[in-house]
Amino acid sequence: MNEVEPVAAPTRREEGPLATEQWQPSRQECLRDYEVKIRFLTLGCIVSVGCKEIPFTTIKEGMEALTQYVAKPYETKQIWEKRFQEEEK
């Protein structure tokens, strides 16, 4: 028959003296959300995640950022979104 996969339980996040409930998608869900592309240039590379393109001066910097994204996509996305918003100001 049709079996329904269980939904991941909300993760607990410690903030200050009180713990709060905050839903966070799983690592696999985050990685499935956006297509990732790497374009190598004469110097450096461009890493595209979804519709955002991020240039890196060196391939090493680009690969470190990509490795960080794959390891912790939700947290890394939050960091980059904050940087994008700061650049728009």
Buried (B, 14 or more C-beta within 10 A) or exposed (E): EEEEEEEEEEEEEEEEEEEEEEEBBEBEEBBEEBEEEEEEEEEBBBBBBEEEEBEBEEBEBBBEBBEBBEEBBBEBBEEBEEEEEEEEE
